[in-house]
């Protein structure tokens, strides 16, 4: 056989597999053939609407078959690479996502999450712009950082609807607010996966993506204010956009650069909450606007409060905010003053919702920071090796079994959260039942997509495709972000998009002499921008709305703004490519 495991060498060790660059002896033909696994996967997901785990199983079979038949990968090596990729998906992705969702569901089952949500709502004024930034931008980022997978839409949209935003527009606001946080979502799973397939240092990738997101995050708060209140809302509400964007960046950027991908969203959201609430203590918009930019009179504000509505919109009492309890409408002391929920916002309720996040932050920082030896302890590292068809250097597909990775830190956080929240046995059983019900598909897709990606890379298909795409030259700076947008728009997962395209983007960067961190990072952030039009994400996001099984209308409503933000991202990519390339180099 022409492959070998990473085992002690003896006289019987076989030669290493040499990847084939041009199986068809045509750059165009090789590129198109290498695209078959990716194209078939995206067609099954986006056109045939086959569910994700079945699509990835079929795509895996196509990838392995092509790798063996066309790229002459030894059969044993192909299946070994698939197994190592699947193990990476379980340990690097599923182990983090699972415990993150367990923490979320524990907070839901114990009421701590509702306490936090009620407290936040009570801090908002009846002004729709404040509501949009506090709930969609800041609270949505917190949800993305902990859970991801479309759940921020599902949680935030009903809140906005109950606060008076038209349903379809509320979903769009929740979706677009989710643009900037996605790469750091689910406790950094997309970036951890990107590091696994590219071999690039995790902290370097986190920093590079943080630098891009720090500029991207300047834009969405302005869009959100415009969407809920029009140009009129921007005229005297612009300080909200300035503070909302800069405060998120102040929390996200240093965390991404110095601590890694686990906590930027959580830090960014918490700093954003604090800054917006402090701003409202010293400054308020001159006019109080409801949805659509209509100015609310003092009488309308008082009437809305008395009737249990906000901004002249949907009833709050008995609605999504009230948890089914009647007669619990919002009140207001005076126009523009902080609203009050069905019970006075208390420090105890706020603490009960915030302390679990404090525990999570403290444990993850202490466990995974550069001062900690825990994540670097490597117990086992099986691998299969090959000689690259491009650089002719030795490359490998491996699984790094490090027992004390970030997922284990999140498990430790949950164990420390339990004594504080004190859930009963029934709540714990419900927590795990909810988590498996919500996540079994994603937990299954994780190892399958990484198995596919490992074979795609190990066989040499990624190199053949990168060789073809590199022929377009400098214009590829446009395609790097666009491919991420397309990948997530059809697959629904930033993590999966990074798994499939990450190594390919890295290889194109090397072939073009571009900063090696730039194209993989643009792939990940491009996938952020495509999330609002991803059918699988939308299906989760609309699950608490009247648009269940009508995701198409939601996607069409979101589409135009994703192109606007994608164009902004491409401009950011050009900035780093032509002006600041050193920021994207190792």
C-alpha positions as CSV (number, residue, x, y, z in Angstrom):
1,X,0.0,0.0,0.0
2,X,1.1,3.6,-0.7
3,X,0.2,5.1,2.7
4,X,1.3,4.9,6.2
5,X,0.0,5.5,9.7
6,X,2.0,7.8,12.0
7,X,3.6,4.8,13.8
8,X,7.2,3.8,14.6
9,X,9.1,3.2,11.3
10,X,10.5,-0.1,10.5
11,X,11.7,-2.0,7.5
12,X,8.1,-2.9,6.6
13,X,6.8,0.6,6.5
14,X,5.3,1.3,3.1
15,X,5.9,4.4,1.0
16,X,3.9,7.5,1.5
17,X,1.0,8.3,-0.9
18,X,1.9,11.0,-3.5
19,X,-1.2,13.2,-4.3
20,X,-2.1,13.6,-8.0
21,X,-2.6,17.2,-9.1
22,X,-4.0,16.7,-12.6
23,X,-6.0,13.4,-13.0
24,X,-7.5,14.6,-16.3
25,X,-4.4,16.5,-17.5
26,X,-6.5,19.7,-17.9
27,X,-6.7,22.5,-15.4
28,X,-10.3,23.2,-16.3
29,X,-11.3,19.5,-16.2
30,X,-9.4,18.8,-13.0
31,X,-11.1,21.8,-11.3
32,X,-14.6,20.8,-12.4
33,X,-14.0,17.2,-11.4
34,X,-12.8,18.4,-8.0
35,X,-15.9,20.5,-7.6
36,X,-18.1,17.5,-7.9
37,X,-18.2,16.6,-4.2
38,X,-18.9,20.2,-3.2
39,X,-21.4,20.8,-6.0
40,X,-23.3,17.5,-5.3
41,X,-23.4,18.4,-1.6
42,X,-24.8,21.9,-2.2
43,X,-27.3,20.6,-4.8
44,X,-28.7,18.1,-2.4
45,X,-29.0,20.6,0.4
46,X,-30.1,23.7,-1.5
47,X,-32.0,22.3,-4.6
48,X,-33.2,18.8,-3.7
49,X,-33.7,19.8,0.0
50,X,-32.4,16.5,1.3
51,X,-31.7,16.9,5.0
52,X,-28.2,17.6,6.1
53,X,-27.1,14.3,7.6
54,X,-28.4,12.3,4.6
55,X,-26.8,14.8,2.1
56,X,-23.4,14.5,3.9
57,X,-23.5,10.7,3.9
58,X,-24.1,10.7,0.1
59,X,-21.5,13.4,-0.4
60,X,-19.0,11.4,1.7
61,X,-19.5,8.4,-0.5
62,X,-19.0,10.5,-3.7
63,X,-15.9,12.1,-2.2
64,X,-14.3,8.8,-1.2
65,X,-15.1,7.2,-4.5
66,X,-13.6,10.0,-6.5
67,X,-10.6,10.1,-4.2
68,X,-9.9,6.5,-4.8
69,X,-10.8,6.2,-8.5
70,X,-9.7,9.6,-9.9
71,X,-7.0,10.8,-7.5
72,X,-5.7,7.3,-6.9
73,X,-5.8,7.6,-3.1
74,X,-5.1,4.2,-1.5
75,X,-8.4,2.8,-0.2
76,X,-7.1,2.2,3.3
77,X,-5.7,5.7,3.5
78,X,-9.0,7.2,2.3
79,X,-11.1,5.5,4.9
80,X,-8.5,6.2,7.6
81,X,-8.6,9.9,6.7
82,X,-12.4,9.8,6.9
83,X,-12.3,8.2,10.3
84,X,-9.7,10.7,11.6
85,X,-11.8,13.6,10.3
86,X,-14.9,12.2,11.9
87,X,-13.1,11.9,15.2
88,X,-12.0,15.6,14.9
89,X,-15.6,16.6,14.2
90,X,-16.7,14.8,17.4
91,X,-14.0,16.1,19.7
92,X,-13.3,19.6,18.3
93,X,-16.9,20.6,17.4
94,X,-19.6,18.4,18.9
95,X,-17.9,18.3,22.4
96,X,-18.0,22.1,22.5
97,X,-21.5,22.7,21.0
98,X,-23.1,20.0,23.1
99,X,-22.1,21.4,26.4
100,X,-22.8,25.0,25.3
101,X,-26.4,24.0,24.5
102,X,-26.6,22.1,27.8
103,X,-25.7,25.3,29.7
104,X,-28.4,27.2,27.7
105,X,-31.1,24.6,28.3
106,X,-30.2,24.4,32.0
107,X,-30.7,28.1,32.3
108,X,-34.0,27.8,30.4
109,X,-35.2,24.9,32.6
110,X,-34.4,26.7,35.8
111,X,-35.9,30.0,34.7
112,X,-32.5,31.9,34.8
113,X,-32.7,32.6,31.1
114,X,-36.1,34.1,31.3
115,X,-35.0,36.2,34.3
116,X,-32.2,37.6,32.2
117,X,-34.5,38.2,29.2
118,X,-37.2,40.0,31.4
119,X,-34.5,42.2,33.0
120,X,-33.2,43.2,29.7
121,X,-36.6,44.1,28.3
122,X,-37.3,46.1,31.4
123,X,-34.2,48.3,30.7
124,X,-35.4,49.2,27.2
125,X,-37.4,52.3,26.5
126,X,-40.5,52.1,24.3
127,X,-38.3,53.4,21.5
128,X,-38.1,50.8,18.8
129,X,-34.5,51.6,18.0
130,X,-33.3,50.9,21.6
131,X,-35.3,47.7,21.5
132,X,-33.7,46.6,18.3
133,X,-30.1,47.2,19.5
134,X,-30.6,45.8,23.0
135,X,-32.5,42.7,21.9
136,X,-31.5,41.9,18.3
137,X,-27.9,43.1,18.3
138,X,-26.6,42.6,21.9
139,X,-28.9,39.8,23.2
140,X,-28.7,38.1,19.8
141,X,-24.9,38.1,20.0
142,X,-25.1,36.5,23.4
143,X,-27.3,33.8,22.1
144,X,-25.1,33.2,19.1
145,X,-22.0,33.0,21.3
146,X,-23.5,30.3,23.5
147,X,-25.7,28.3,21.1
148,X,-25.8,29.5,17.5
149,X,-27.5,27.3,14.8
150,X,-30.3,29.7,14.2
151,X,-31.6,29.9,17.8
152,X,-30.9,33.6,18.1
153,X,-33.6,34.2,15.5
154,X,-36.0,31.9,17.2
155,X,-35.5,33.7,20.6
156,X,-35.1,37.3,19.5
157,X,-37.8,37.5,16.8
158,X,-40.8,36.8,19.1
159,X,-39.5,39.5,21.5
160,X,-39.4,42.1,18.7
161,X,-42.8,41.0,17.5
162,X,-44.3,41.5,21.0
163,X,-42.6,44.9,21.2
164,X,-44.4,46.0,18.1
165,X,-42.3,45.0,15.0
166,X,-44.1,43.4,12.1
167,X,-43.4,39.7,12.1
168,X,-41.6,39.4,8.8
169,X,-39.5,42.4,9.6
170,X,-38.8,41.2,13.1
171,X,-37.3,38.0,11.7
172,X,-35.2,40.0,9.2
173,X,-33.9,42.3,12.0
174,X,-33.0,39.2,14.2
175,X,-31.3,37.5,11.2
176,X,-29.2,40.5,10.0
177,X,-28.2,41.4,13.6
178,X,-26.7,37.9,13.7
179,X,-24.3,38.7,10.8
180,X,-21.2,39.8,12.8
181,X,-21.3,37.2,15.6
182,X,-21.6,34.0,13.7
183,X,-17.9,33.0,13.2
184,X,-17.5,33.2,17.0
185,X,-20.8,31.4,17.6
186,X,-21.4,28.3,19.5
187,X,-18.3,29.1,21.6
188,X,-16.0,29.4,18.6
189,X,-16.9,26.1,16.9
190,X,-16.5,27.5,13.2
191,X,-13.0,28.8,13.9
192,X,-11.9,25.7,15.8
193,X,-13.1,23.7,12.8
194,X,-11.3,26.0,10.4
195,X,-8.0,25.6,12.3
196,X,-8.5,21.8,12.3
197,X,-8.7,21.5,8.5
198,X,-6.1,24.2,7.6
199,X,-3.5,23.4,10.3
200,X,-3.2,27.2,10.9
201,X,-2.7,28.3,14.5
202,X,-6.1,28.7,16.3
203,X,-5.2,32.0,18.0
204,X,-3.9,33.4,14.7
205,X,-7.1,32.6,12.9
206,X,-9.2,33.9,15.7
207,X,-7.2,37.2,15.6
208,X,-7.5,37.5,11.8
209,X,-11.2,36.9,11.8
210,X,-11.6,39.3,14.8
211,X,-9.9,42.0,12.7
212,X,-12.3,41.6,9.9
213,X,-15.4,41.3,12.2
214,X,-14.3,44.5,14.0
215,X,-14.8,46.5,10.8
216,X,-17.8,44.5,9.7
217,X,-19.5,45.2,13.1
218,X,-19.5,48.9,12.4
219,X,-22.3,48.5,9.8
220,X,-25.2,46.3,11.1
221,X,-26.4,48.6,14.0
222,X,-27.0,51.4,11.4
223,X,-28.9,48.9,9.2
224,X,-31.0,47.7,12.1
225,X,-32.1,51.2,13.1
226,X,-32.9,52.0,9.5
227,X,-35.0,48.8,9.2
228,X,-37.1,49.5,12.2
229,X,-37.4,53.3,11.9
230,X,-36.3,54.4,8.5
231,X,-34.1,57.5,7.8
232,X,-35.9,59.4,10.4
233,X,-34.7,57.0,13.1
234,X,-31.1,57.5,12.1
235,X,-31.3,61.3,12.3
236,X,-31.5,61.5,16.1
237,X,-30.8,57.8,16.9
238,X,-27.3,57.7,15.4
239,X,-25.6,57.7,18.9
240,X,-27.2,54.3,19.5
241,X,-25.6,52.9,16.4
242,X,-22.2,54.4,17.3
243,X,-22.2,53.1,20.8
244,X,-23.8,49.7,19.9
245,X,-21.1,48.9,17.3
246,X,-18.1,50.3,19.1
247,X,-19.1,48.6,22.4
248,X,-19.5,45.2,20.8
249,X,-16.1,45.6,19.1
250,X,-14.5,46.7,22.4
251,X,-15.5,43.4,23.9
252,X,-15.1,41.2,20.8
253,X,-11.8,42.4,19.3
254,X,-9.3,42.0,22.2
255,X,-10.9,38.7,23.2
256,X,-10.5,37.3,19.7
257,X,-6.9,38.5,19.4
258,X,-5.6,37.6,22.9
259,X,-7.8,34.8,24.2
260,X,-9.0,32.9,21.2
261,X,-12.4,32.1,19.6
262,X,-14.4,30.9,22.6
263,X,-15.7,34.0,24.2
264,X,-15.6,37.1,21.8
265,X,-19.4,37.1,21.2
266,X,-20.1,36.7,24.9
267,X,-17.7,39.5,25.9
268,X,-18.9,41.7,23.0
269,X,-22.5,41.3,23.9
270,X,-22.0,42.0,27.6
271,X,-19.9,45.1,27.0
272,X,-22.6,46.2,24.5
273,X,-25.4,45.8,27.0
274,X,-23.5,47.8,29.6
275,X,-22.6,50.6,27.2
276,X,-26.1,51.0,25.8
277,X,-27.7,51.0,29.2
278,X,-25.1,53.6,30.5
279,X,-25.8,55.7,27.4
280,X,-29.6,55.7,28.1
281,X,-28.8,57.0,31.6
282,X,-27.3,60.2,30.2
283,X,-28.9,60.6,26.7
284,X,-32.2,59.7,25.0
285,X,-33.4,60.4,21.4
286,X,-35.3,63.6,21.1
287,X,-38.3,61.7,19.8
288,X,-39.7,58.4,20.8
289,X,-40.3,56.3,17.7
290,X,-42.4,53.2,17.1
291,X,-41.9,50.7,14.3
292,X,-41.8,52.3,10.9
293,X,-40.4,55.6,12.3
294,X,-43.7,56.9,13.5
295,X,-43.3,59.4,16.4
296,X,-45.2,58.3,19.5
297,X,-47.0,61.0,21.5
298,X,-47.0,61.1,25.3
299,X,-50.6,59.9,25.1
300,X,-49.8,57.0,22.8
301,X,-46.9,55.9,25.0
302,X,-49.1,56.0,28.1
303,X,-52.0,54.3,26.3
304,X,-49.7,51.6,24.9
305,X,-48.3,50.9,28.4
306,X,-51.8,50.8,29.9
307,X,-53.1,48.4,27.2
308,X,-50.0,46.1,27.5
309,X,-48.6,47.0,24.1
310,X,-45.4,48.8,23.1
311,X,-45.1,51.1,20.1
312,X,-48.6,50.5,19.1
313,X,-47.8,46.9,18.1
314,X,-48.6,43.4,19.2
315,X,-50.1,42.6,22.6
316,X,-47.5,41.7,25.2
317,X,-49.9,40.3,27.7
318,X,-50.1,36.5,27.2
319,X,-47.7,36.8,24.3
320,X,-44.2,35.5,23.8
321,X,-42.8,37.8,26.4
322,X,-45.4,36.9,29.1
323,X,-44.7,33.2,29.1
324,X,-48.4,32.6,28.9
325,X,-49.3,34.5,32.1
326,X,-52.3,36.9,31.6
327,X,-52.4,40.5,32.6
328,X,-48.7,41.1,32.5
329,X,-48.3,44.0,30.0
330,X,-45.4,46.4,30.0
331,X,-45.7,49.8,31.7
332,X,-43.8,53.0,31.5
333,X,-43.2,55.7,34.1
334,X,-43.0,58.4,31.4
335,X,-42.4,58.7,27.7
336,X,-39.0,57.5,26.9
337,X,-38.3,56.2,30.4
338,X,-37.2,52.6,30.9
339,X,-40.1,50.2,30.5
340,X,-41.1,47.9,33.3
341,X,-41.9,44.2,32.8
342,X,-44.7,42.3,34.5
343,X,-42.6,42.4,37.7
344,X,-40.1,45.1,38.6
345,X,-36.6,44.4,37.3
346,X,-34.5,43.3,40.3
347,X,-30.8,42.9,40.9
348,X,-31.5,39.3,41.9
349,X,-33.2,38.5,38.6
350,X,-30.4,40.1,36.7
351,X,-27.7,38.3,38.7
352,X,-29.5,34.9,38.2
353,X,-29.3,35.4,34.5
354,X,-25.8,36.8,34.3
355,X,-23.9,34.8,36.9
356,X,-23.8,31.6,34.8
357,X,-22.2,33.6,32.0
358,X,-19.7,35.0,34.5
359,X,-18.8,31.4,35.6
360,X,-18.5,30.3,32.0
361,X,-16.2,33.3,31.1
362,X,-14.0,32.8,34.2
363,X,-13.5,29.1,33.6
364,X,-12.9,29.3,29.9
365,X,-10.4,32.1,30.3
366,X,-8.5,30.4,33.1
367,X,-8.6,27.0,31.3
368,X,-7.8,28.0,27.7
369,X,-5.7,31.2,28.1
370,X,-2.1,31.3,26.9
371,X,-1.0,30.8,30.5
372,X,-2.7,27.4,30.7
373,X,-1.0,24.1,29.8
374,X,-4.3,22.2,29.7
375,X,-5.3,22.6,26.1
376,X,-1.8,21.7,24.8
377,X,-1.6,18.4,26.5
378,X,-1.8,15.8,23.7
379,X,-2.6,12.2,24.7
380,X,-2.8,10.6,21.2
381,X,-2.3,11.7,17.6
382,X,-3.0,9.1,15.0
383,X,-2.4,10.3,11.4
384,X,-2.1,9.2,7.8
385,X,0.4,11.0,5.6
386,X,0.8,12.0,2.0
387,X,3.2,14.1,-0.2
388,X,1.4,17.3,-1.4
389,X,0.8,17.6,-5.1
390,X,1.6,21.3,-4.9
391,X,4.4,21.9,-2.4
392,X,5.7,18.3,-2.4
393,X,6.0,18.5,1.4
394,X,4.7,15.9,3.7
395,X,1.1,16.6,4.8
396,X,-1.1,14.6,7.1
397,X,-4.7,14.0,8.1
398,X,-4.7,13.6,11.9
399,X,-6.8,13.6,15.0
400,X,-5.4,15.4,18.0
401,X,-6.9,13.8,21.1
402,X,-6.3,16.4,23.7
403,X,-8.5,15.6,26.7
404,X,-8.6,19.1,28.1
405,X,-9.8,21.0,25.1
406,X,-12.3,23.9,25.3
407,X,-15.3,21.5,25.3
408,X,-14.0,20.0,28.6
409,X,-13.7,23.5,30.0
410,X,-17.3,24.2,29.1
411,X,-18.3,20.9,30.8
412,X,-16.4,22.1,33.9
413,X,-18.3,25.4,33.7
414,X,-21.6,23.7,33.6
415,X,-20.7,21.6,36.7
416,X,-19.9,24.8,38.5
417,X,-23.1,26.5,37.3
418,X,-25.2,23.6,38.7
419,X,-24.8,24.5,42.4
420,X,-25.7,28.1,41.7
421,X,-28.9,27.4,39.6
422,X,-29.7,24.2,41.6
423,X,-31.9,22.4,39.0
424,X,-33.8,19.3,40.2
425,X,-33.5,15.9,38.7
426,X,-36.5,16.5,36.5
427,X,-35.0,19.7,35.2
428,X,-31.7,17.9,34.5
429,X,-33.5,15.1,32.6
430,X,-35.4,17.7,30.6
431,X,-32.2,19.6,29.9
432,X,-30.5,16.6,28.3
433,X,-33.7,15.6,26.5
434,X,-34.1,19.1,25.0
435,X,-30.4,19.1,24.0
436,X,-30.5,15.8,22.2
437,X,-33.8,16.7,20.5
438,X,-32.5,20.1,19.3
439,X,-29.0,19.0,18.4
440,X,-28.9,15.4,17.2
441,X,-28.8,16.4,13.6
442,X,-26.0,18.9,14.1
443,X,-24.1,16.5,16.3
444,X,-24.3,13.8,13.5
445,X,-23.4,16.2,10.7
446,X,-20.3,17.4,12.5
447,X,-18.3,14.2,12.2
448,X,-19.7,13.4,8.8
449,X,-18.8,16.7,7.2
450,X,-15.3,16.6,8.7
451,X,-14.8,13.1,7.5
452,X,-15.7,14.3,4.0
453,X,-13.5,17.4,4.3
454,X,-10.5,15.3,5.4
455,X,-10.8,13.0,2.4
456,X,-11.3,16.0,0.1
457,X,-8.1,17.5,1.4
458,X,-6.0,14.3,1.9
459,X,-6.7,12.9,-1.6
460,X,-5.5,16.1,-3.3
461,X,-8.9,17.2,-4.6
462,X,-8.6,20.5,-2.7
463,X,-5.2,21.2,-4.3
464,X,-6.5,20.5,-7.8
465,X,-9.5,22.8,-7.3
466,X,-7.2,25.5,-5.7
467,X,-4.8,25.2,-8.6
468,X,-7.6,26.0,-11.0
469,X,-9.1,28.9,-9.0
470,X,-5.7,30.5,-8.5
471,X,-5.6,31.1,-12.3
472,X,-8.1,33.9,-11.9
473,X,-5.4,36.0,-10.2
474,X,-6.1,39.0,-7.9
475,X,-9.8,39.1,-8.6
476,X,-10.0,36.0,-6.4
477,X,-10.3,38.5,-3.5
478,X,-13.9,38.9,-4.5
479,X,-14.5,35.1,-4.7
480,X,-13.1,34.3,-1.3
481,X,-15.9,35.9,0.6
482,X,-18.5,34.9,-2.0
483,X,-17.6,31.2,-1.7
484,X,-18.2,31.4,2.0
485,X,-21.6,33.1,1.4
486,X,-22.6,30.4,-1.2
487,X,-21.4,27.6,1.1
488,X,-23.4,28.7,4.1
489,X,-26.4,29.8,2.1
490,X,-26.8,26.2,0.9
491,X,-25.4,24.2,3.8
492,X,-26.7,26.3,6.6
493,X,-23.6,25.9,8.7
494,X,-20.6,28.2,9.1
495,X,-18.7,25.3,10.6
496,X,-19.5,23.0,7.7
497,X,-18.5,25.7,5.2
498,X,-15.2,26.2,6.9
499,X,-14.6,22.4,6.9
500,X,-15.3,22.0,3.2
501,X,-13.6,25.2,1.8
502,X,-11.1,26.1,4.5
503,X,-8.1,24.1,3.2
504,X,-8.9,25.1,-0.3
505,X,-8.9,28.8,0.6
506,X,-5.6,28.5,2.4
507,X,-4.1,26.8,-0.6
508,X,-5.3,29.5,-3.0
509,X,-3.8,32.1,-0.7
510,X,-0.4,30.4,-0.9
511,X,-0.5,30.0,-4.6
512,X,-1.4,33.6,-5.2
513,X,1.2,34.9,-2.6
514,X,-1.6,36.4,-0.6
515,X,-1.6,36.7,3.2
516,X,-2.3,33.2,4.3
517,X,-4.8,34.1,6.9
518,X,-6.9,36.3,4.7
519,X,-8.8,33.9,2.4
520,X,-9.8,31.3,5.1
521,X,-10.9,34.2,7.3
522,X,-13.0,35.8,4.5
523,X,-14.5,32.3,3.9
524,X,-15.7,32.2,7.6
525,X,-16.9,35.8,7.7
526,X,-18.6,35.4,4.2
527,X,-20.5,32.5,5.7
528,X,-21.7,34.9,8.5
529,X,-23.2,37.2,5.9
530,X,-24.9,34.3,4.1
531,X,-26.7,33.0,7.3
532,X,-29.9,35.1,6.8
533,X,-30.6,33.2,3.5
534,X,-29.6,29.7,4.6
535,X,-32.7,27.4,4.5
536,X,-31.6,25.2,7.4
537,X,-30.9,28.2,9.6
538,X,-34.2,29.9,8.6
539,X,-36.1,26.7,9.4
540,X,-34.9,26.9,13.0
541,X,-35.2,30.7,13.1
542,X,-38.8,30.8,12.1
543,X,-39.8,28.0,14.4
544,X,-41.4,30.4,16.9
545,X,-43.1,32.5,14.3
546,X,-46.0,32.2,11.9
547,X,-43.6,31.5,9.0
548,X,-43.0,27.8,9.9
549,X,-42.6,25.9,6.6
550,X,-42.6,29.2,4.8
551,X,-38.9,29.9,5.0
552,X,-38.8,30.9,1.3
553,X,-40.6,34.2,2.0
554,X,-38.3,35.0,4.9
555,X,-35.2,34.2,2.7
556,X,-36.4,36.5,-0.1
557,X,-37.1,39.2,2.4
558,X,-33.6,38.9,3.8
559,X,-31.7,38.5,0.5
560,X,-31.1,42.1,-0.7
561,X,-29.5,43.2,2.6
562,X,-27.2,40.2,2.6
563,X,-25.8,41.4,-0.7
564,X,-25.3,44.9,0.7
565,X,-23.3,43.5,3.7
566,X,-21.4,41.1,1.4
567,X,-20.3,44.0,-0.7
568,X,-19.1,45.8,2.5
569,X,-17.2,42.6,3.4
570,X,-15.5,42.4,0.0
571,X,-14.4,46.0,0.5
572,X,-12.9,45.0,3.9
573,X,-11.1,42.1,2.2
574,X,-9.6,44.5,-0.4
575,X,-8.4,46.7,2.4
576,X,-6.5,43.9,4.0
577,X,-5.3,42.5,0.7
578,X,-4.0,45.8,-0.8
579,X,-3.4,48.1,2.1
580,X,-2.9,46.1,5.3
581,X,-1.6,42.7,4.2
582,X,0.7,42.4,7.3
583,X,-2.4,42.1,9.5
584,X,-3.2,38.8,7.8
585,X,0.2,37.2,7.9
586,X,1.4,34.7,10.4
